[in-house]
Amino acid sequence: MKKTPRAAALPFEIQATGGQPLGMPPQRFLRHYWHKRPLLIRNAFPGFQTPVMPEDLAGLACEEGALARLVAHDRAEGSWDVRTGPFQEEDFPGLPDRDWTLLVQDVDKWDPDVAAVLDHFRFLPRWRIDDVMVSFAATGGSVGAHVDHYDVFLLQALGHRRWQIDASAAMGRKAPDLSFREDVAIKLLRRFRPTHDWVLGPGDMLYLPPLVPHHGVAEEPCLTFSVGTRAPSSAELIGDWLDEVLIDADESVRYHDEDLALPADPGEIDAAAMGRVVEALNAIRMDDPDRLGDWFGRFITTYRAAGEVMPSGAELPREGVEELLAHGAALQRHPWSRMAWRRNRRGASLFCSGRTLGLAVADARRIAAASRIDAAAWSALSPKGRDAVLALHQSGHYALQGHDPDADAPV
């Protein structure tokens, strides 16, 4: 029987080999590191060439709808300045040679080559992955010592960045102080005592579980890709679920006390009263697993969505779609469309950016997995599955590629 390694014996740094970006089989990573222990993976992406350059990122930060921030550090004053985009092209030439960072969220939605990086993270549920944030830092650029409340993979794409982390908790030591400074505009840690200090080059990747203090500083102008995950807080989950429950809550279900006894003190809220309060709350709690599952599917496919999908006006009826697919066109999913699926008592529910579609399991699985539907994929779907794709096309979630929308015939 194979022994499970003790946590203290697990390395914090590993060399990737054999085409394994995690430096080990995914099952081992999930068992020993995921959500538990930081890990530096040297050469996770050997020979990595960044698909975007600093000037590309600056251009994207000027686009309407892009989520961008510019963080600058004044070392002399010890102050931090944060500006939010979109920016203007003239904002960048005047920046100093050091101590600033440009961060742009959701770059995978704008650039298909960046989105392709996510293919290496298929060991995670796709709905669990949020986005690829890309940051460019001038020499000395940083966002300070901080923590994230979600798992993140930091892939060095260009240049070198020094990372310091505090892995005290994973080492069995006293947990670090996570209190924040009150004198700056961003959430920086009041105290930061690193246990590890590394310099990452292109292709190296650092994995950090939630709440691991870390501090990155650019050794030279550099790009870093941050693959972040969705981790809604309990407050967000409860708030959205209550909204769902309250939509059709039964007003006839109320606090009641037909068993009321003569009170010892009319001003006291006694234990019996609190028991009735709990009973009233339990009456509106939903025990239907399908309703709960469908709510979560809608919630998680819209959670932290930065872009809204709208019809373009070029959508075609079924006959036009099928004709163009037969001539080599394909339905490409909108980059902002998020999909997931779950089994239920009737088959499956397919979720697309907060929308629920009832389908057979095979159809739901195929549609959720395929970002591109060509003639062969279309033919593999049942009639109901094709209806679902067509409805999503009409809503803007799929666009036809390989045809001219202004032409009368397929190209």
The 8 nearest C-alpha neighbors of each residue, nearest first, counted from 0:
[[1, 2, 3, 4, 5, 27, 30, 26],
 [2, 0, 3, 4, 5, 27, 30, 31],
 [1, 3, 4, 0, 5, 6, 8, 27],
 [2, 4, 5, 1, 6, 31, 0, 30],
 [5, 3, 2, 6, 8, 9, 7, 31],
 [4, 6, 8, 7, 3, 9, 2, 31],
 [7, 5, 9, 8, 4, 31, 169, 170],
 [6, 8, 5, 9, 170, 171, 10, 169],
 [9, 7, 5, 6, 10, 4, 11, 170],
 [8, 10, 6, 7, 11, 5, 4, 31],
 [11, 9, 12, 8, 13, 38, 7, 6],
 [10, 12, 38, 39, 37, 9, 13, 36],
 [13, 11, 39, 10, 38, 40, 14, 41],
 [12, 14, 40, 41, 39, 22, 15, 10],
 [13, 15, 41, 40, 22, 16, 42, 12],
 [16, 14, 22, 43, 42, 41, 19, 20],
 [17, 15, 18, 19, 22, 14, 20, 43],
 [16, 18, 19, 15, 22, 20, 23, 43],
 [17, 19, 16, 20, 15, 43, 44, 22],
 [18, 20, 22, 21, 17, 16, 15, 23],
 [21, 19, 43, 22, 44, 15, 18, 119],
 [22, 20, 23, 19, 43, 40, 15, 25],
 [21, 23, 15, 19, 20, 14, 16, 40],
 [22, 24, 21, 19, 25, 27, 28, 15],
 [23, 25, 26, 27, 28, 19, 21, 22],
 [26, 24, 28, 27, 29, 23, 122, 21],
 [27, 25, 29, 24, 28, 30, 23, 122],
 [26, 28, 30, 25, 29, 24, 31, 23],
 [27, 29, 25, 32, 31, 30, 26, 33],
 [30, 28, 33, 26, 27, 32, 31, 25],
 [29, 31, 27, 28, 26, 32, 33, 25],
 [30, 32, 28, 29, 27, 33, 35, 36],
 [33, 31, 36, 35, 28, 29, 30, 34],
 [32, 34, 29, 35, 28, 31, 30, 36],
 [33, 35, 208, 32, 36, 150, 209, 207],
 [36, 34, 32, 33, 208, 31, 169, 37],
 [35, 37, 32, 169, 208, 34, 38, 33],
 [38, 36, 207, 206, 208, 11, 32, 39],
 [37, 39, 11, 206, 12, 205, 40, 36],
 [38, 40, 205, 12, 204, 11, 206, 13],
 [41, 39, 13, 204, 43, 14, 203, 12],
 [40, 42, 203, 14, 43, 15, 13, 39],
 [41, 43, 203, 45, 202, 44, 15, 40],
 [42, 44, 20, 15, 203, 41, 40, 202],
 [43, 45, 202, 42, 47, 20, 46, 203],
 [46, 44, 42, 47, 202, 43, 203, 201],
 [47, 45, 48, 44, 202, 201, 42, 43],
 [46, 48, 202, 45, 44, 201, 49, 156],
 [49, 47, 50, 46, 156, 157, 201, 202],
 [48, 50, 156, 51, 47, 157, 52, 222],
 [49, 51, 112, 48, 113, 52, 110, 156],
 [52, 50, 49, 55, 53, 56, 113, 54],
 [51, 53, 55, 54, 56, 50, 49, 222],
 [54, 52, 56, 55, 135, 57, 51, 222],
 [53, 55, 57, 56, 52, 58, 51, 59],
 [56, 54, 58, 52, 53, 57, 51, 59],
 [55, 57, 59, 53, 58, 54, 60, 52],
 [58, 56, 54, 60, 59, 55, 53, 61],
 [59, 57, 55, 61, 56, 60, 54, 62],
 [58, 60, 56, 62, 61, 57, 55, 65],
 [59, 61, 57, 58, 67, 62, 85, 65],
 [62, 60, 86, 85, 59, 58, 87, 63],
 [63, 61, 59, 60, 65, 85, 64, 58],
 [64, 62, 65, 85, 61, 60, 84, 66],
 [63, 65, 62, 66, 85, 306, 305, 84],
 [66, 64, 62, 63, 60, 67, 85, 59],
 [67, 65, 104, 103, 64, 84, 68, 85],
 [66, 68, 103, 84, 102, 60, 83, 65],
 [69, 67, 83, 102, 82, 101, 84, 70],
 [68, 70, 101, 82, 81, 100, 83, 102],
 [71, 69, 81, 100, 99, 80, 68, 142],
 [72, 70, 99, 80, 79, 98, 100, 81],
 [73, 71, 79, 98, 74, 78, 99, 80],
 [72, 74, 78, 76, 77, 75, 79, 71],
 [75, 73, 77, 76, 72, 78, 98, 79],
 [74, 76, 73, 77, 78, 72, 79, 98],
 [75, 77, 78, 73, 74, 72, 79, 80],
 [76, 78, 74, 73, 75, 79, 72, 183],
 [79, 77, 73, 76, 72, 183, 80, 74],
 [78, 80, 72, 71, 183, 73, 81, 184],
 [79, 81, 71, 70, 72, 82, 78, 184],
 [80, 82, 70, 69, 71, 79, 83, 68],
 [83, 81, 69, 68, 70, 80, 84, 67],
 [82, 84, 68, 67, 69, 85, 81, 86],
 [85, 83, 86, 67, 68, 60, 66, 82],
 [84, 86, 61, 60, 63, 62, 65, 67],
 [87, 85, 61, 84, 60, 90, 88, 83],
 [86, 88, 89, 90, 61, 85, 91, 60],
 [89, 87, 90, 91, 86, 61, 58, 57],
 [88, 90, 87, 91, 92, 93, 86, 94],
 [91, 89, 87, 88, 92, 93, 86, 94],
 [90, 92, 93, 94, 89, 88, 57, 87],
 [93, 91, 94, 89, 90, 88, 95, 96],
 [94, 92, 91, 90, 95, 89, 96, 88],
 [93, 95, 91, 92, 96, 90, 99, 97],
 [96, 94, 97, 93, 98, 99, 92, 137],
 [95, 97, 137, 94, 138, 98, 99, 139],
 [98, 96, 138, 137, 139, 95, 99, 140],
 [97, 99, 140, 139, 72, 71, 137, 138],
 [100, 98, 71, 140, 70, 137, 97, 136],
 [99, 101, 136, 70, 140, 135, 69, 141],
 [100, 102, 69, 135, 134, 68, 136, 70],
 [103, 101, 134, 68, 67, 133, 69, 100],
 [102, 104, 67, 133, 132, 66, 134, 60],
 [105, 103, 132, 66, 106, 67, 131, 133],
 [106, 104, 130, 107, 131, 108, 132, 103],
 [105, 107, 109, 108, 104, 131, 132, 110],
 [106, 108, 114, 113, 110, 105, 109, 131],
 [109, 107, 334, 106, 105, 110, 335, 114],
 [110, 108, 106, 107, 111, 105, 334, 113],
 [109, 111, 107, 113, 112, 108, 106, 114],
 [112, 110, 114, 113, 115, 107, 109, 108],
 [113, 111, 115, 114, 110, 50, 116, 107],
 [112, 114, 107, 115, 111, 110, 116, 50],
 [113, 115, 107, 111, 116, 112, 117, 110],
 [116, 114, 112, 117, 113, 118, 111, 107],
 [117, 115, 114, 118, 113, 119, 112, 120],
 [118, 116, 119, 120, 115, 114, 121, 113],
 [117, 119, 116, 120, 115, 121, 114, 122],
 [120, 118, 117, 121, 116, 20, 122, 115],
 [121, 119, 117, 122, 118, 123, 116, 125],
 [120, 122, 123, 119, 118, 124, 125, 117],
 [121, 123, 120, 25, 124, 119, 26, 125],
 [124, 122, 121, 120, 125, 127, 128, 126],
 [125, 123, 127, 126, 122, 121, 128, 120],
 [126, 124, 127, 128, 123, 121, 339, 120],
 [125, 127, 124, 128, 339, 300, 299, 338],
 [126, 128, 124, 125, 229, 228, 129, 123],
 [129, 127, 228, 126, 125, 229, 130, 227],
 [128, 130, 228, 229, 227, 127, 131, 126],
 [131, 129, 105, 227, 226, 132, 128, 107],
 [130, 132, 226, 105, 225, 107, 106, 224],
 [131, 133, 104, 225, 105, 103, 224, 106],
 [134, 132, 224, 103, 223, 102, 225, 131],
 [135, 133, 102, 223, 101, 222, 103, 136],
 [134, 136, 222, 101, 100, 221, 53, 102],
 [137, 135, 100, 140, 221, 220, 99, 217],
 [136, 138, 220, 97, 140, 99, 98, 139],
 [137, 139, 219, 97, 220, 217, 140, 218],
 [140, 138, 98, 217, 97, 216, 137, 218],
 [139, 141, 98, 99, 136, 137, 100, 217],
 [142, 140, 216, 143, 215, 100, 139, 99],
 [141, 143, 70, 144, 100, 140, 215, 214],
 [144, 142, 141, 214, 187, 145, 215, 188],
 [145, 143, 214, 213, 187, 188, 212, 191],
 [144, 146, 187, 188, 212, 213, 143, 214],
 [147, 145, 212, 210, 211, 213, 148, 209],
 [148, 146, 149, 210, 209, 145, 211, 150],
 [147, 149, 209, 210, 146, 150, 230, 208],
 [148, 150, 209, 147, 230, 228, 151, 208],
 [151, 149, 208, 209, 207, 228, 227, 34],
 [152, 150, 227, 207, 226, 206, 149, 153],
 [151, 153, 206, 226, 225, 205, 154, 207],
 [154, 152, 225, 205, 204, 224, 206, 151],
 [155, 153, 204, 224, 223, 203, 156, 152],
 [154, 156, 223, 201, 203, 202, 200, 157],
 [155, 157, 201, 49, 223, 222, 154, 202],
 [158, 156, 222, 221, 201, 155, 49, 159],
 [157, 159, 221, 220, 200, 219, 201, 222],
 [160, 158, 200, 218, 199, 221, 219, 217],
 [159, 161, 217, 218, 199, 198, 216, 162],
 [160, 162, 198, 216, 215, 197, 217, 199],
 [163, 161, 215, 197, 214, 196, 198, 160],
 [162, 164, 196, 214, 195, 213, 193, 197],
 [165, 163, 213, 193, 195, 212, 166, 194],
 [164, 166, 193, 194, 212, 167, 192, 211],
 [165, 167, 169, 168, 194, 164, 170, 211],
 [168, 166, 172, 170, 169, 165, 174, 173],
 [167, 169, 174, 171, 170, 172, 166, 173],
 [170, 168, 166, 171, 167, 36, 35, 172],
 [171, 169, 167, 168, 172, 166, 7, 6],
 [172, 170, 168, 169, 167, 173, 7, 174],
 [173, 171, 167, 168, 170, 174, 169, 166],
 [172, 174, 168, 167, 175, 171, 170, 176],
 [173, 175, 168, 167, 172, 176, 171, 169],
 [176, 174, 177, 173, 167, 168, 165, 212],
 [175, 177, 178, 190, 174, 191, 189, 188],
 [178, 176, 175, 188, 179, 189, 190, 146],
 [177, 179, 176, 189, 188, 180, 190, 187],
 [180, 178, 188, 189, 187, 186, 181, 177],
 [179, 181, 189, 182, 187, 188, 183, 186],
 [180, 182, 183, 179, 184, 186, 189, 187],
 [181, 183, 180, 184, 78, 185, 179, 79],
 [184, 182, 185, 181, 79, 180, 78, 186],
 [183, 185, 79, 186, 182, 80, 81, 181],
 [186, 184, 183, 187, 81, 79, 80, 180],
 [187, 185, 179, 188, 145, 180, 184, 183],
 [188, 186, 145, 179, 144, 180, 185, 143],
 [187, 189, 179, 145, 190, 144, 180, 178],
 [188, 190, 180, 179, 178, 187, 191, 177],
 [191, 189, 188, 176, 192, 178, 177, 179],
 [190, 192, 193, 188, 144, 189, 212, 165],
 [191, 193, 165, 194, 190, 164, 175, 212],
 [194, 192, 165, 164, 195, 163, 191, 196],
 [193, 195, 165, 166, 164, 192, 167, 196],
 [196, 194, 164, 193, 163, 165, 197, 166],
 [195, 197, 163, 162, 164, 194, 193, 198],
 [198, 196, 162, 161, 199, 163, 195, 160],
 [199, 197, 161, 160, 162, 159, 200, 196],
 [200, 198, 160, 159, 203, 161, 197, 155],
 [199, 201, 159, 203, 155, 158, 202, 198],
 [202, 200, 156, 155, 157, 203, 47, 158],
 [201, 203, 44, 47, 42, 45, 43, 155],
 [204, 202, 41, 42, 43, 155, 201, 199],
 [205, 203, 154, 40, 153, 39, 43, 155],
 [206, 204, 39, 153, 152, 38, 40, 207],
 [205, 207, 152, 38, 37, 151, 39, 153],
 [208, 206, 37, 151, 150, 152, 211, 205],
 [209, 207, 150, 34, 35, 37, 211, 36],
 [210, 208, 149, 148, 150, 147, 211, 207],
 [209, 211, 146, 147, 148, 212, 208, 149],
 [210, 212, 209, 146, 208, 213, 165, 207],
 [213, 211, 146, 165, 145, 164, 210, 144],
 [214, 212, 164, 144, 163, 145, 211, 146],
 [213, 215, 144, 163, 162, 143, 164, 145],
 [214, 216, 162, 161, 141, 163, 160, 213],
 [217, 215, 141, 161, 139, 140, 160, 218],
 [216, 218, 160, 139, 138, 219, 140, 136],
 [219, 217, 160, 159, 138, 139, 216, 161],
 [218, 220, 138, 217, 221, 159, 158, 137],
 [221, 219, 137, 138, 136, 158, 217, 218],
 [220, 222, 158, 157, 136, 135, 219, 159],
 [221, 223, 135, 157, 156, 134, 155, 136],
 [224, 222, 155, 156, 134, 133, 154, 225],
 [223, 225, 133, 154, 153, 132, 155, 131],
 [226, 224, 153, 132, 131, 152, 227, 133],
 [225, 227, 131, 152, 151, 130, 224, 132],
 [228, 226, 151, 129, 130, 225, 128, 150],
 [227, 229, 128, 129, 127, 150, 149, 230],
 [228, 230, 129, 127, 128, 231, 149, 227],
 [229, 231, 149, 228, 232, 148, 127, 150],
 [232, 230, 235, 229, 236, 233, 302, 234],
 [231, 233, 235, 234, 236, 230, 237, 148],
 [232, 234, 236, 235, 237, 231, 238, 230],
 [235, 233, 237, 232, 236, 238, 231, 239],
 [236, 234, 232, 238, 233, 237, 231, 239],
 [235, 237, 233, 239, 234, 238, 240, 232],
 [236, 238, 240, 234, 235, 239, 233, 241],
 [239, 237, 235, 241, 240, 236, 234, 242],
 [238, 240, 242, 236, 241, 237, 235, 243],
 [241, 239, 243, 237, 242, 238, 236, 244],
 [240, 242, 244, 243, 238, 239, 245, 237],
 [241, 243, 239, 245, 240, 244, 238, 246],
 [242, 244, 240, 241, 246, 245, 239, 294],
 [245, 243, 241, 246, 242, 248, 240, 247],
 [244, 246, 248, 242, 247, 243, 241, 249],
 [247, 245, 244, 243, 248, 242, 241, 249],
 [246, 248, 245, 249, 244, 243, 250, 242],
 [249, 247, 245, 246, 244, 250, 283, 252],
 [248, 250, 251, 252, 247, 283, 245, 253],
 [251, 249, 252, 248, 253, 247, 245, 283],
 [250, 252, 249, 253, 248, 254, 255, 282],
 [253, 251, 250, 249, 279, 282, 254, 283],
 [254, 252, 251, 255, 279, 250, 249, 282],
 [253, 255, 279, 276, 275, 256, 252, 278],
 [256, 254, 253, 257, 275, 279, 258, 276],
 [255, 257, 258, 259, 254, 275, 272, 260],
 [256, 258, 259, 255, 260, 254, 275, 272],
 [259, 257, 256, 260, 255, 271, 275, 261],
 [258, 260, 256, 257, 261, 262, 271, 272],
 [261, 259, 262, 258, 257, 263, 256, 271],
 [260, 262, 263, 259, 265, 264, 258, 271],
 [263, 261, 264, 265, 260, 267, 259, 269],
 [262, 264, 261, 265, 267, 260, 266, 269],
 [263, 265, 262, 266, 267, 268, 261, 269],
 [266, 264, 267, 262, 263, 268, 261, 269],
 [265, 267, 264, 268, 262, 263, 269, 272],
 [266, 268, 264, 269, 265, 262, 263, 272],
 [269, 267, 272, 266, 270, 273, 271, 265],
 [268, 270, 272, 271, 267, 273, 262, 274],
 [269, 271, 273, 272, 274, 268, 275, 267],
 [272, 270, 274, 273, 269, 275, 268, 259],
 [273, 271, 275, 274, 269, 270, 268, 276],
 [274, 272, 276, 270, 275, 271, 277, 269],
 [273, 275, 271, 277, 272, 276, 270, 278],
 [274, 276, 278, 272, 273, 277, 279, 271],
 [277, 275, 273, 279, 278, 274, 280, 254],
 [276, 278, 280, 274, 275, 279, 281, 273],
 [277, 279, 275, 281, 276, 280, 282, 274],
 [280, 278, 276, 282, 277, 281, 254, 253],
 [281, 279, 277, 282, 278, 283, 276, 284],
 [282, 280, 284, 278, 283, 279, 277, 285],
 [281, 283, 279, 280, 284, 278, 252, 285],
 [284, 282, 281, 280, 285, 248, 279, 244],
 [285, 283, 281, 282, 286, 280, 244, 241],
 [284, 286, 287, 283, 291, 244, 290, 288],
 [285, 287, 288, 284, 291, 290, 289, 283],
 [286, 288, 290, 289, 285, 291, 292, 284],
 [289, 287, 291, 290, 292, 286, 285, 293],
 [290, 288, 292, 291, 287, 293, 343, 344],
 [289, 291, 293, 287, 292, 288, 294, 285],
 [290, 292, 288, 294, 289, 293, 295, 287],
 [293, 291, 289, 295, 294, 290, 288, 296],
 [292, 294, 296, 290, 295, 291, 289, 297],
 [293, 295, 291, 297, 292, 296, 290, 298],
 [296, 294, 298, 292, 297, 293, 299, 291],
 [297, 295, 293, 298, 299, 294, 350, 292],
 [298, 296, 353, 294, 295, 300, 299, 354],
 [297, 299, 295, 301, 296, 300, 302, 294],
 [298, 300, 302, 301, 296, 297, 295, 126],
 [301, 299, 352, 337, 297, 298, 353, 302],
 [300, 302, 352, 304, 299, 298, 353, 303],
 [301, 303, 299, 304, 300, 298, 231, 229],
 [304, 302, 305, 301, 129, 229, 299, 300],
 [303, 305, 301, 302, 306, 307, 335, 300],
 [306, 304, 303, 307, 66, 105, 64, 335],
 [307, 305, 304, 335, 308, 64, 336, 65],
 [306, 308, 309, 335, 305, 304, 336, 352],
 [307, 309, 395, 335, 396, 306, 336, 310],
 [308, 310, 395, 311, 394, 307, 396, 312],
 [311, 309, 395, 394, 312, 393, 308, 314],
 [312, 310, 313, 309, 395, 314, 398, 394],
 [311, 313, 314, 310, 395, 315, 393, 309],
 [314, 312, 311, 404, 315, 310, 398, 399],
 [315, 313, 312, 393, 392, 311, 316, 310],
 [314, 316, 319, 320, 313, 317, 393, 318],
 [317, 315, 319, 318, 320, 314, 389, 393],
 [316, 318, 320, 319, 321, 315, 389, 322],
 [319, 317, 321, 320, 316, 322, 315, 323],
 [318, 320, 322, 317, 316, 321, 315, 323],
 [321, 319, 317, 323, 322, 318, 315, 324],
 [320, 322, 324, 318, 323, 319, 317, 325],
 [323, 321, 319, 325, 324, 320, 318, 326],
 [322, 324, 326, 325, 320, 328, 321, 409],
 [325, 323, 328, 321, 374, 327, 326, 322],
 [324, 326, 322, 323, 327, 374, 321, 328],
 [327, 325, 323, 324, 328, 322, 409, 410],
 [328, 326, 324, 325, 323, 329, 401, 374],
 [329, 327, 401, 324, 323, 400, 326, 402],
 [330, 328, 373, 400, 372, 399, 324, 331],
 [329, 331, 399, 372, 398, 397, 371, 400],
 [332, 330, 371, 397, 398, 370, 329, 399],
 [331, 333, 397, 370, 396, 371, 334, 330],
 [332, 334, 396, 336, 335, 397, 331, 398],
 [335, 333, 108, 336, 332, 109, 107, 337],
 [334, 336, 333, 306, 108, 337, 308, 307],
 [337, 335, 333, 334, 352, 396, 351, 338],
 [336, 338, 352, 300, 351, 335, 339, 301],
 [339, 337, 351, 350, 367, 300, 352, 336],
 [338, 340, 350, 367, 349, 126, 296, 351],
 [339, 341, 349, 348, 350, 363, 367, 364],
 [342, 340, 348, 347, 343, 349, 339, 292],
 [341, 343, 347, 346, 348, 360, 340, 344],
 [344, 342, 347, 346, 345, 289, 341, 348],
 [343, 345, 346, 342, 289, 347, 288, 348],
 [344, 346, 343, 347, 342, 357, 359, 358],
 [347, 345, 359, 343, 360, 344, 342, 358],
 [348, 346, 342, 360, 343, 358, 359, 341],
 [347, 349, 357, 341, 340, 356, 358, 355],
 [348, 350, 340, 356, 363, 355, 339, 357],
 [351, 349, 355, 339, 338, 354, 340, 296],
 [350, 352, 338, 354, 337, 353, 300, 336],
 [353, 351, 300, 301, 337, 354, 336, 350],
 [352, 354, 297, 301, 351, 300, 298, 350],
 [353, 355, 351, 350, 352, 297, 356, 349],
 [356, 354, 350, 349, 348, 357, 351, 353],
 [355, 357, 349, 348, 358, 350, 354, 387],
 [358, 356, 348, 347, 349, 355, 359, 346],
 [359, 357, 347, 363, 348, 362, 356, 346],
 [358, 360, 346, 362, 347, 361, 363, 357],
 [359, 361, 347, 363, 362, 346, 364, 358],
 [362, 360, 364, 359, 363, 365, 380, 358],
 [361, 363, 365, 359, 364, 384, 360, 380],
 [364, 362, 360, 366, 349, 365, 361, 358],
 [363, 365, 361, 367, 362, 366, 360, 368],
 [366, 364, 362, 368, 363, 367, 369, 361],
 [365, 367, 369, 363, 368, 364, 362, 388],
 [368, 366, 364, 338, 365, 339, 369, 363],
 [367, 369, 365, 366, 364, 370, 338, 339],
 [370, 368, 371, 366, 367, 365, 372, 332],
 [369, 371, 332, 331, 368, 372, 367, 366],
 [372, 370, 331, 369, 330, 332, 373, 329],
 [373, 371, 330, 376, 329, 377, 369, 331],
 [372, 374, 329, 376, 375, 377, 324, 330],
 [373, 375, 377, 324, 376, 325, 378, 372],
 [374, 376, 378, 377, 373, 379, 372, 324],
 [377, 375, 379, 373, 372, 378, 374, 380],
 [378, 376, 374, 375, 379, 380, 373, 372],
 [377, 379, 375, 376, 380, 374, 381, 385],
 [380, 378, 376, 377, 375, 381, 362, 365],
 [381, 379, 384, 378, 377, 362, 385, 382],
 [380, 382, 384, 383, 385, 379, 362, 378],
 [383, 381, 385, 384, 386, 380, 387, 378],
 [384, 382, 386, 381, 385, 387, 358, 380],
 [383, 385, 381, 387, 380, 386, 382, 362],
 [386, 384, 388, 382, 387, 383, 380, 389],
 [385, 387, 383, 389, 384, 388, 390, 382],
 [386, 388, 384, 390, 385, 389, 391, 383],
 [389, 387, 391, 385, 390, 386, 392, 384],
 [388, 390, 392, 386, 391, 387, 385, 393],
 [391, 389, 387, 393, 392, 388, 386, 394],
 [390, 392, 394, 388, 396, 393, 389, 387],
 [393, 391, 397, 389, 395, 396, 394, 390],
 [392, 394, 390, 391, 395, 314, 389, 310],
 [395, 393, 391, 310, 392, 396, 309, 390],
 [394, 396, 310, 392, 309, 397, 393, 308],
 [395, 397, 333, 391, 392, 332, 394, 336],
 [398, 396, 332, 392, 331, 395, 333, 330],
 [399, 397, 331, 330, 400, 392, 332, 395],
 [400, 398, 330, 329, 331, 328, 401, 397],
 [399, 401, 329, 328, 402, 330, 398, 331],
 [402, 400, 328, 399, 329, 327, 410, 403],
 [401, 403, 410, 400, 409, 404, 328, 399],
 [402, 404, 406, 405, 410, 401, 409, 408],
 [405, 403, 406, 402, 313, 407, 399, 314],
 [406, 404, 403, 407, 402, 313, 408, 409],
 [407, 405, 403, 404, 408, 409, 402, 410],
 [406, 408, 405, 409, 404, 403, 410, 402],
 [409, 407, 406, 410, 403, 402, 323, 405],
 [408, 410, 402, 323, 326, 407, 403, 406],
 [409, 402, 408, 403, 401, 326, 406, 323]]
